[in-house]
């Protein structure tokens, strides 16, 4: 006998309604080697340009939309370039990914202390798989198709990554239900905080391979659980925050 009584009722529509949510991100390998050890087969090639992307799958972790997913391609190289020859898509992606790290690790965007600077340094793109952060999800209307045959389907997008400088960050990370502002669209009023990295336009000229320079694992990282203990014994207490193990979900 097949008993369907414990199955979830079907949802009306496929899109997540606009909301704040705690998301967990993983990268779906696209088969193209990346720029650093550990990124083999991780990148995805664009079908229409020389752009290389990360194919992110984000899952809502809790609340009424728990386990629902949205998908985003983040360009890491190629495509349109600015006057300095830097990929425009990469500059946008780099800002978003910085905000994801800050949200996950509780770093304010304006914190440029040695500990915060170190936590923003990751060994490779693969380190982003498993990251958990706060975000504002919205619905983006489908854009017209190039052939004039109508519009693409509407889709969910991450409108803003919510960082610790935002009042709602802690509640979202705790899994609380945070209502959207009463003013329609007003939820993005402070959004540029995630899009204005402290390194500004200059550091955006750094190519993705530069992320491979840090020798340590990700700040929240899978290898961080064993290093900090030894470092705490050998280093002054004031250096401990720079070697923090990070969120417990990646220390098990």
C-alpha positions in Angstrom: 0.0 0.0 0.0 1.2 3.5 -0.8 0.1 6.0 1.8 0.1 9.6 0.6 -1.4 11.1 3.8 2.0 12.3 5.0 2.9 14.0 1.7 3.0 17.8 1.7 0.1 19.5 -0.1 1.1 20.8 -3.5 2.0 24.5 -3.5 0.2 26.9 -5.8 2.8 28.3 -8.1 6.5 27.5 -8.2 7.9 30.8 -6.9 8.9 31.7 -3.4 6.9 34.8 -2.3 9.0 37.9 -1.4 10.5 37.3 2.1 13.5 37.3 4.3 15.1 33.9 4.6 18.2 32.1 5.9 19.7 30.3 2.9 22.1 27.5 2.4 24.2 27.7 -0.8 25.9 24.9 -2.7 27.6 25.0 -6.1 26.5 22.7 -8.8 29.6 21.6 -10.8 29.5 22.7 -14.4 32.4 20.6 -15.7 35.0 23.4 -16.3 38.1 23.6 -14.2 38.4 26.6 -12.0 41.4 28.8 -11.1 42.5 27.2 -7.8 43.1 23.8 -6.3 39.8 22.3 -5.3 37.9 24.0 -8.1 38.3 21.3 -10.7 35.1 20.9 -12.7 33.4 23.5 -10.7 32.8 26.3 -13.3 30.0 26.5 -15.8 30.5 27.9 -19.3 28.0 30.4 -20.8 26.2 29.2 -23.9 26.4 32.7 -25.5 29.8 34.2 -24.5 33.2 33.5 -23.0 31.8 34.0 -19.5 32.5 31.4 -16.8 30.0 31.1 -14.0 29.3 29.4 -10.7 25.9 27.7 -10.7 24.5 28.3 -7.2 21.6 26.4 -5.7 20.1 28.1 -2.6 17.8 26.4 -0.2 15.5 28.1 2.3 16.5 26.6 5.6 13.5 27.2 7.8 10.0 28.8 8.0 7.0 28.5 5.8 9.2 28.2 2.7 11.6 25.7 4.1 13.4 23.5 1.6 12.2 25.6 -1.4 15.0 26.5 -3.8 16.2 29.2 -6.1 19.1 29.2 -8.5 21.6 31.9 -9.6 24.5 31.9 -12.0 27.4 34.2 -10.8 29.9 35.2 -13.4 33.6 34.9 -12.3 35.3 35.7 -15.6 34.6 36.8 -19.2 31.6 38.5 -20.6 31.4 42.3 -20.9 34.4 44.2 -19.5 34.9 47.7 -18.1 37.4 50.3 -19.3 40.1 48.5 -17.4 39.3 45.2 -19.0 37.8 43.7 -15.9 34.8 41.5 -16.2 31.7 43.5 -15.2 29.9 40.3 -14.2 32.8 39.3 -11.9 32.8 42.7 -10.1 29.1 42.2 -9.3 29.5 38.6 -8.3 32.5 39.5 -6.1 30.5 42.0 -4.1 27.6 39.6 -3.6 29.9 36.8 -2.5 31.7 39.1 -0.1 28.3 39.9 1.4 27.5 36.2 1.7 30.7 35.7 3.7 30.0 38.7 5.9 26.5 37.5 6.6 27.6 33.9 7.3 30.4 34.9 9.7 28.8 38.0 11.4 31.2 40.5 9.8 30.1 44.1 9.4 30.9 45.5 5.9 32.9 48.3 7.4 35.0 46.1 9.6 38.5 46.1 8.3 40.2 44.7 11.4 42.9 42.0 10.8 40.5 39.3 11.9 37.7 40.5 9.5 40.2 40.8 6.6 41.4 37.3 7.1 37.9 35.8 7.3 37.1 37.3 3.9 40.0 35.4 2.3 39.0 32.0 1.0 41.2 29.3 -0.7 38.9 28.7 -3.6 35.3 29.0 -4.9 34.5 25.5 -3.6 34.7 26.9 -0.1 31.3 28.5 -0.7 29.5 25.2 -0.8 27.6 24.9 2.5 27.6 28.6 3.3 24.5 29.8 5.3 23.5 33.5 5.2 20.6 35.9 5.5 18.9 37.3 2.4 15.9 39.1 1.0 14.2 37.0 -1.8 12.1 38.7 -4.4 10.3 37.8 -7.6 11.9 39.2 -10.8 9.6 39.7 -13.8 10.6 37.8 -16.9 12.4 39.8 -19.5 11.5 39.9 -23.2 13.0 37.1 -25.3 15.3 38.2 -28.0 13.2 36.6 -30.7 10.1 38.5 -29.7 8.2 35.4 -28.8 7.1 36.8 -25.4 8.8 37.0 -22.0 10.9 34.6 -20.1 9.2 33.1 -17.0 9.3 35.1 -13.7 12.0 33.9 -11.3 13.1 34.2 -7.8 16.2 36.3 -7.1 18.3 37.3 -4.1 17.6 41.0 -4.0 19.9 41.7 -1.1 22.3 39.7 1.1 21.5 40.9 4.6 24.7 41.7 6.5 25.2 42.3 10.3 24.9 46.0 9.9 21.2 45.5 9.1 18.8 45.4 12.1 17.1 42.3 10.8 20.2 40.2 10.3 20.3 38.5 13.7 16.6 37.6 13.7 16.9 36.1 10.2 19.9 34.0 11.1 18.1 32.8 14.2 15.2 31.6 12.1 12.7 34.1 13.3 9.9 35.3 11.0 10.9 38.8 10.0 8.1 40.8 8.2 8.9 42.8 5.1 8.8 46.6 5.4 5.3 48.0 4.9 6.5 50.1 2.0 6.5 48.0 -1.2 10.0 47.4 -2.4 11.3 49.3 0.6 13.2 46.2 1.8 16.0 47.1 -0.5 16.5 50.6 0.9 19.7 49.6 2.6 20.8 47.0 0.0 23.8 48.8 -1.4 25.7 48.0 1.8 26.3 44.6 0.3 27.3 46.1 -3.1 29.9 48.5 -1.9 32.9 46.5 -0.8 35.5 48.3 1.1 38.1 47.5 -1.5 36.1 49.5 -4.0 36.7 49.5 -7.8 40.4 49.1 -7.5 40.5 45.7 -6.0 37.9 44.5 -8.4 40.7 44.4 -11.0 42.0 41.4 -9.2 41.2 38.3 -11.2 39.5 35.3 -9.6 42.8 33.4 -9.2 43.8 35.9 -6.5 41.4 34.1 -4.2 43.7 31.1 -4.2 46.4 33.0 -2.3 45.2 32.5 1.3 46.7 29.2 2.5 44.2 28.7 5.2 40.8 27.1 4.7 37.5 29.1 4.5 36.9 31.2 7.6 33.8 29.1 8.5 35.7 26.2 7.1 35.8 22.5 7.2 39.5 22.4 8.1 39.2 25.2 10.6 38.0 23.0 13.5 41.4 21.7 14.3 43.7 24.6 13.6 42.4 27.2 16.1 43.0 25.2 19.2 46.7 24.9 18.5 46.9 28.5 17.4 45.3 29.7 20.6 48.1 28.1 22.6 50.9 29.6 20.5 49.4 33.0 19.8 48.3 35.9 22.0 44.6 36.0 22.9 44.1 39.0 20.7 44.9 37.0 17.6 42.2 34.3 18.3 39.3 36.0 16.4 41.4 35.9 13.2 41.6 32.1 13.5 38.0 31.5 14.6 36.6 28.2 13.5 33.4 29.7 12.1 29.9 28.4 12.1 29.3 25.1 13.7 27.6 23.6 10.6 31.0 23.2 8.9 33.0 22.1 12.0 31.3 18.8 12.5 
